[in-house]
């Protein structure tokens, strides 16, 4: 089969299964409202959980950073791209989360790939939750180590795999809050099992940081554990973008030597690091936003229980409504957009077959009335 024929067949298969992905151009899309094709929608697809993407102090900090440092970093952090703004943010993050070091990355995907590919060797084994993010699973598959997946949030399944003979080291990988189901990992039990087997634990807390725990320190602080490797990202509750790896001094120095994503990528703009320092200050004092978000979650779950759709047992900002069929999920998403609500249809291969869903995400920027009208529209659309 030629290259062209292979591409055409893959696209035809996606279209036939109603799983073809498209992008939507929007004029404004990260706040409470999303504007597309000149029409305003209430936005229930954003990961901007605390509403910080529109926070005036963070915007002003980015502007001030650009005035001071310019628009970009100008190079890798190993060359000329490591500024005082980057250093300050790393120090602040390490102190906040109780680690000796923090290293900044351009994205969460890059951070996960960098850590796993730099650490894992042929004789090692990576044990990943079956529903771990694509960046984690892909890095594990492409590493020389053996990848074994344990049943979702099942510590007994993990313990059975940890007990198998392994010539090298074992790295256990999970998320704090799972991005598609919104449920939380049993981190205390996972940490205990990993520690008993002499392995290292890596937690991707993209969807927990800023939202859970005292001062928003995330899932691990909330569960009172400290993984060997903690990955946090800045595109969700921080309202910006980028990521950081929290670790020991030795691991940080090791990654600086061997993490190719860090060595060979242009560093994030210093102005972005300045904005992230401002976002961190807002998060640490963000009890009001976190309280409001919890109220919205409770309100939505109470109302969604009356919908003819399965509601996953999630107590986080991610509230998936399981539809099942791809075509019906697309139909519901389109109907909700006609009613002025922006919801995303999530379909395989992002989620397992038969579990296509409307992924509802709630933020502190929403109002109680927003959620009430969303529930009314969902009720009408699903009953219609």
N, C-alpha and C positions, 0 to 999 in steps of 0.2 A: 504494500500500500504506500503510495507516494505521500510526501509531507502534506500537500494540499488536500488529498483525499482523507488523510488522518484527521486533519483539522476540521474539515467539513463534516465528517462522521461524528466527531465528538460534539460539535455544535448541534447537529441534528438530534443526537441522543438527549442532550440537555433540553432542547425545545420540546421533544416528544414527551418528556416526563414532567413538564411544567416546572422545571428546576433551573431554567435559564436566568442568569443574573443580569440585571441592568442597573445603571446608575441614573439618578435623577438630579438634574441641575436645580439648585435652589438659590434664591437671592439672599436668604438668611435662614440658617438652619440649626444653630447651636443653642438657642435660648428657649424660652417658653413657647415662642411661636416660630413656625417655619413658613417661609414664603416661597412658593414655587409657582411658576407660570402666572405670576401676578396675584395669586390667591393665598390668603393667610390661613394657616392651619394651626390648631393646638398641637404642639409637638410632644408626642409620647414615644419617641424613638431615640432620644438623645441619652448618652451616658453622662451628661453634665449634671450629676446627681445633686450637687449643692448650688447649682446655678452660677458657678464662678467664672464661666467663660465670658459673662457680661459684667463682671464686677468692676466698678470704676477704678478701684485702687490697683487692681492687677493690670488693667489696661494702661493706666498712667505709668506703672512701673515698667511695662514693656516699652512704652514711648520714651521714657527717660533712659532706659538701657540702650535703645537704638541711637539716641542722641549722643550718648557717651562712647559706645563701642562700635556703632555702625550697624549695618543690616545683617551681616553674617560673621562667622568666626574666622573664615579665611583659611582653614586647614584642619587637619586631624589634631586631636589633643596632644599627640606625640610630636607635633611639629610646632605650629604656632597657635593652635586653636583653643588652648586651655587658658582661660582668662581668670581674673580675680572673681568674676561673677560665678563661674563654674565652681571654683574652689570654695567660695562662701556657701553655695547651695549644698555641696557635698558635706561640708562640715555641719550645716544645720540639720540635714537629713540624718546623718549618723548620730548626732546628739539626741534628736527627737526620738529615734527608734531604738536607741541603745546599742548601737554597733560601733566597732572601732572605725570602720570605713564605709563610704558610699562611693560608687562609681556611676557616672551619668552615661546614658545611652540615648541614641536618637529616637528609639521606639521600644515598646515592650517586646515586639517580635524580635528585634535585633538583640535585646538583652537576653532573652531566653535562648536564642540560637547561640549567642556568644558563650554563655556559661556552659551549656551542655557540650558543645563541640570542643571547647577548650579543655574541659575536665575529663570527659569520657574516653577511655582507652579500650582496646580490643577485649581484654579479659574482664572488663567491668560489666555490670548489669544495671539497667535503668528500669525502675518499677514505677509506672505512671498510671494514675487514675484513668480509667477508660474514657472518661469525658473531658480529659484535659484539653486545653486550648491547642489549636492546630500548630502554633509556633513551638510548643513543647514537644508534641508528638513528632512533628516533622524533624526537629533537631535530633531527637532520639533515634529516629529511623535512619537518618543520614550519618550518625556518628558510628564509629567502629564497635561500640558496645552493643550488647544484646538488649533488646527492648522487650519487656513483658508488661502487660497491662492488667491491673487488678480491677475487680468489679467496682463499680462506682460507689465511693464512700463506704466500702466494705473492708473493715480492718482485718477480718478473718481471712479474706482473700489475699490481702497484702501480706499478712503474717505467713501464710502458706508459701508464698513466693519467696519471701525473705529467708525462709528455712531451707530453701534449695541450695545445694553446693554452688559456690561461686569462687573462681580463682582470683578475681580482682576485688574491686570495691563495689558497693551497692548505693545507688542514688535514688531516693524516693522523691517523686515529683507529683505535686497536686496543686490545685487552685484553692484559695481561701474561700471565695465566692465564685460559683461556676457561672460563666457568662451567658449560657443559653437557658439553664434551668433556674438560676438564681438561688439555688440551695447552697448550704455551707458545709465544708468538709469537717469531719470529726477530728480536728487537728490534735487534740490532746492524745487521743488513742493512736493516731498515726505517728505522732512524735515519739510516743513511748515504744511502739513496735519497732520503729526505725532505730532508735537508740539501743534497744535490747539486742538488735542484730548487728550493731556496730556500723550502721550505714549513716549517710548524710541525708538530711531532709532539705528539699528546695520547695518553697511555696511562692507561687505567683499570686499576689494579692491585688491585682489590677482593680477588681470591683469591690474590694473591702477597704482599701486605704482611703482615709479621709471620711469614711462613713461610719465604721465600727470602731469600738474601743475608745478609751479615754483620749481626748484631744484628737479623735479620728485616727489613732495610730494603727487601726486595721485589725484584720481577723486574728493575727497571731497574738497581738497584745490583748485583744478581747478574750482569747482562749488561754492566755498566760503561758504561751510557749515561745521559744526563740529558735527558729530554724537555722541551720547552718548557712543557708542562702535564702535571702528574701528579695523578691523582685517586686517593685512597685512601679506603677505607670502614672503618667500625668495627664492622660487624655480623658479621664473620667471625672472623679471628684475634684481634681485640681483645676479642671477646666482649660487646660493648655494642651501640651503633648510632650512626648519623651518618656524616659524611664530611668530607674536607678536600681543597682544591685547593692544590697547591704550585706556585709560579710566581715570576716576577720582581716587583720593586716596582711597576713601571709597570702590569703586567697586574693585580696585586692592586688597585691604585687604580682601574683601569678597571672591574673587576668590581664594586667597591664603588659605582661610579656607575651601572652599567648592568645588572647581573645582577638581574633582577626576583625570582627565587626567593630571593635573599639579602636584598633590600631589603624585600620585603613578607611574609616569613614570620617567625613568632615564633621567636626563637633557641632552640636546645636548652637545657634546664635547666642552670644552672651546676653543679648536683650531678652531672649527667652528664659535663660537662667535667672535673670533679674526678676522677670514676671513670676517665675516659679517660687522664688523666695517670698515674694509678696503673697502668692497663693497659699504657701505654707503658713504664713502668719495668720491669714484669714481662717484657714482650716483649724488651727490650734485654738482659736477663739470662736469656733463655729457651732457651739452647742445648740443655739437657737435654730440654725438651719437643719442640723441633724434631728432635732426634736420634731420640727415641722415635717421632715421627710418621713419619720416614723408614723406620724399621724396620717399622712397621705397613704402610706402602705396599708395601715389598718382599715382606713375608709374604703380603699379600693377592694381589698380582699373581702370585706363584709358584703359589698355590693356584687362583686364578681361571682360570689357563691351562688347567686340566683341565675346566672347565665347558663345556657345549654352548651357550655364548653368546659372541658376539664381544666381546672386551675391547679398548677403544680404547687406543692407545699413549700413556698418560698417566703421568707420573712424579710427579704431585702428589696431594694428598689427595682429589681428585675422580676417582673410578674408575667410569666408566659401563659397564654391561653392556648391549649392544645386543640387544634382543629382536626388534624389527621391527614386529609387529602390535600395535595399541593394545589390543585385547581380551585378548590373551595377556599383555601387560605388566601390565594391571590384575589379571589372574588370579594372576600370580606375586606381585605385591605383596601381594594379599590373603592368599595362601597363606603368605607369609613372616610376615605379622603374626599369623596363627594360630599360628605356631611361636615367636612372641615376638621377632621382629625387625622394626623399623620401617624400611622402605625406601620411597622415593617413586617412583611411576610417572610418568616425564616423557614427554609425548606432543606431537605437533603441535598447535598451531602454535609451541610453544616450541622444538621441534627439527624438522628437516626431515621430510617425509613418509617413512614407511618406516623411520624410525630411532628409534621409541619405545624407551625404555630404563628400566632400573633404575639410578638415580643413587646410587651408593654413595659416601658421604663418610666418611673416616677422621679420627680425632682422636687427640691425645696422651692423652686420657682413657681411650681404649679399652685393653684388655689384649690380650696375645698370645692368651689363651684366648678372648676375645670374638671375635676374627677367625677363629680356628680353628672355633668353633661356627657362626659365620656361613657360612663356606665349606661346612661339612658340611650345613647346612640348605639352602643354595642347590643343592648337588649333589643332595640328595634331592628337592627341589621341582622342579628342572628335568628330572630323570630319571623322576619319578613319572607 
